[in-house]
C-alpha cells in the first residue's frame, strides 16, 4: 500500500523527471485497476452502459476498450 502512496506524493515533486515518472506509474496503475473493475462489473452482470457511466465514458468507448477481453 505504501508504494502507491509514495508514488502519488512523488507526482507533486518540484523535479519534473521525478514528477513525470510518478505520473506515468500512476497512469499504469490506474489502467490496471480499471481493467480489473471492468472485469468484476461484467462478471456481476453490469451492462456496458452502466460501466461507461461509472467511469465517465460512453458505452461504445468502454466496449471498444474492453469488449474483446
C-alpha positions as CSV (number, residue, x, y, z in Angstrom):
1,X,0.0,0.0,0.0
2,X,2.9,2.4,0.7
3,X,4.2,2.3,-2.9
4,X,1.1,3.9,-4.5
5,X,1.1,6.5,-1.7
6,X,4.8,7.3,-2.2
7,X,4.3,7.4,-6.0
8,X,1.3,9.8,-5.6
9,X,3.5,12.0,-3.3
10,X,6.3,11.9,-5.9
11,X,3.9,13.2,-8.5
12,X,4.0,16.6,-6.8
13,X,7.8,16.8,-6.8
14,X,9.4,20.0,-7.9
15,X,11.8,17.8,-10.0
16,X,10.0,17.3,-13.3
17,X,11.7,14.0,-14.0
18,X,10.5,12.6,-10.7
19,X,7.0,14.0,-11.1
20,X,6.5,12.8,-14.6
21,X,7.8,9.3,-13.9
22,X,5.4,9.2,-10.9
23,X,2.5,10.3,-13.1
24,X,3.3,7.6,-15.7
25,X,3.5,5.0,-12.9
26,X,0.1,6.1,-11.5
27,X,-1.4,6.0,-15.0
28,X,-0.3,2.4,-15.5
29,X,-1.7,1.5,-12.0
30,X,-5.0,3.2,-12.8
31,X,-5.2,1.4,-16.1
32,X,-4.7,-2.0,-14.4
33,X,-7.2,-1.2,-11.7
34,X,-9.8,0.0,-14.3
35,X,-9.4,-3.3,-16.2
36,X,-9.8,-5.3,-13.0
37,X,-13.0,-3.4,-12.1
38,X,-14.5,-3.6,-15.6
39,X,-13.9,-7.4,-15.4
40,X,-15.6,-7.5,-12.0
41,X,-18.5,-5.5,-13.2
42,X,-19.0,-7.7,-16.3
43,X,-18.9,-10.8,-14.1
44,X,-21.6,-9.2,-11.9
45,X,-23.8,-8.7,-15.0
46,X,-23.3,-4.9,-15.5
47,X,-24.1,-3.6,-18.9
48,X,-21.5,-1.7,-21.0
49,X,-23.7,1.4,-20.4
50,X,-23.5,1.1,-16.7
51,X,-19.8,0.6,-16.7
52,X,-19.3,3.5,-19.1
53,X,-21.4,5.8,-16.9
54,X,-19.4,4.7,-13.8
55,X,-16.1,5.6,-15.4
56,X,-17.3,8.7,-17.3
57,X,-17.2,7.4,-20.9
58,X,-19.7,6.2,-23.4
59,X,-20.8,2.6,-23.6
60,X,-19.2,2.4,-27.0
61,X,-15.9,3.6,-25.7
62,X,-15.7,1.2,-22.8
63,X,-16.9,-1.7,-25.0
64,X,-14.2,-0.8,-27.7
65,X,-11.5,-0.8,-25.0
66,X,-12.6,-3.9,-23.0
67,X,-15.1,-5.8,-25.2
68,X,-12.6,-8.4,-26.6
69,X,-11.1,-9.4,-23.2
